[in-house]
């Protein structure tokens, strides 16, 4: 945690959000560490929605941790069941791997990236990308469909905890413009607040498309690097934006 915050300080990052998948367990350590290095912290979480394609919903600035954590415990229980099924499918493919092999690569919530790291460490794949392509990606033999909250339910959970729900890295949904617009239109009725228009996944022409879409649906545009450390070594921490890109005062980050 301290390494990330120190890196943010060196880079001159003015606002840093911790958006772990399905957990807020690291928040207190993160908040204290940010205070130590005079980096402005923002509470966050990332929820993987149950949908026919990849849809992740970010939650920022939530204040009711108890209400959010109640929902997160249920989400994690479904993730745990999915992980057991994934492990069973890997065994069915003749691969020797245990949950202990996987959990040693995780800090908190266990997910497919940790399975990928384990498969590489055990010699079942040459690298992280091959582990996903060969075994873990959608359509691969060990892939297990996600069971959890729908995108609308994710938005409602974040709103109920006082947070601001944002569609994360929309390019990863692989939805065309019309399909994405329909999803946004639907989620807007449930309280969707923002659309991540700048991210490490987003080509410049897509950024322009998403900025126009955010304006069309009266959503706030946000930015995020989706930094994952060694899992994605090509992705650097932080996104550079103009001062007026999103007036951060709207996020009310007074922690």
C-alpha positions, 0 to 999 in steps of 0.5 A, spaced: 500 500 500 505 504 501 509 503 495 503 505 491 501 512 495 509 513 495 509 512 487 502 517 487 506 522 491 512 522 486 508 523 480 504 529 483 497 525 483 492 529 486 487 524 487 488 517 489 482 512 489 482 505 491 477 501 487 479 493 489 474 488 486 468 487 491 471 489 498 473 495 502 477 492 507 484 496 505 480 503 505 483 504 512 490 503 511 489 506 504 486 513 508 492 513 513 497 512 508 495 517 504 494 522 510 502 520 511 504 522 504 499 528 503 495 525 497 488 526 497 484 519 498 478 517 495 473 511 497 472 506 492 470 499 490 469 496 483 463 491 482 463 486 476 456 485 474 452 479 471 451 481 464 452 477 457 459 481 457 464 485 461 461 490 465 464 493 471 461 498 475 465 503 480 463 506 486 466 512 489 465 517 495 461 512 499 459 514 506 455 508 509 461 502 509 456 498 513 451 498 508 455 497 502 459 491 506 453 487 507 452 487 499 459 485 498 459 479 503 454 476 499 458 478 492 464 475 495 460 468 497 458 468 490 465 469 487 468 464 492 463 459 489 465 461 482 472 460 484 471 453 486 467 451 480 473 454 476 478 450 480 474 444 479 474 445 471 482 446 471 482 439 475 478 436 469 483 439 464 488 435 468 492 441 471 495 440 478 493 446 482 490 448 489 486 453 492 492 455 496 496 455 490 492 461 488 490 465 494 498 466 495 498 471 489 492 475 492 491 480 498 484 480 499 479 477 494 481 471 489 479 472 482 481 470 475 488 474 475 490 470 481 489 463 478 493 466 472 499 467 476 498 461 479 498 457 473 504 461 470 508 459 477 506 452 476 508 452 469 501 450 466 502 457 462 508 461 459 505 467 461 499 471 464 496 472 457 497 465 455 493 463 462 487 467 460 487 465 453 488 458 454 484 457 460 480 463 463 477 468 458 470 468 456 469 462 452 476 458 454 475 451 457 475 453 465 471 459 464 465 460 469 460 465 468 459 470 473 453 470 478 452 476 482 448 482 481 446 485 475 449 492 472 442 496 475 443 492 482 450 494 482 448 501 481 443 501 486 447 498 492 453 504 491 447 509 491 444 506 497 451 507 500 451 514 499 456 513 493 457 515 486 456 509 481 460 510 474 461 505 468 468 503 468 472 502 462 466 502 457 471 499 451 472 493 455 464 491 454 465 491 447 458 493 446 457 497 440 455 505 440 448 503 440 448 497 445 452 501 450 447 507 449 442 503 451 445 500 457 447 507 459 440 509 458 437 504 463 442 505 468 441 512 468 434 511 471 437 507 477 442 513 479 448 512 474 452 518 476 458 517 471 462 514 465 469 513 465 471 516 459 479 516 460 482 510 462 488 505 460 484 501 455 481 507 451 484 509 445 483 517 443 477 516 438 474 512 443 475 517 449 471 522 444 466 518 443 465 517 451 465 524 452 460 525 447 456 520 450 457 522 457 454 529 455 448 526 451 446 522 458 448 528 463 453 524 466 460 526 469 466 524 465 471 520 470 478 518 469 482 512 471 488 508 470 486 501 472 492 500 475 494 493 477 501 493 479 505 487 476 499 484 473 499 489 468 506 492 467 504 496 461 499 500 465 502 506 469 499 509 475 494 515 474 491 519 468 493 526 466 487 530 465 486 538 465 484 541 471 477 542 469 476 535 467 472 534 473 471 538 478 473 534 484 469 538 489 463 534 486 466 528 489 466 531 496 473 527 498 473 530 505 476 524 509 
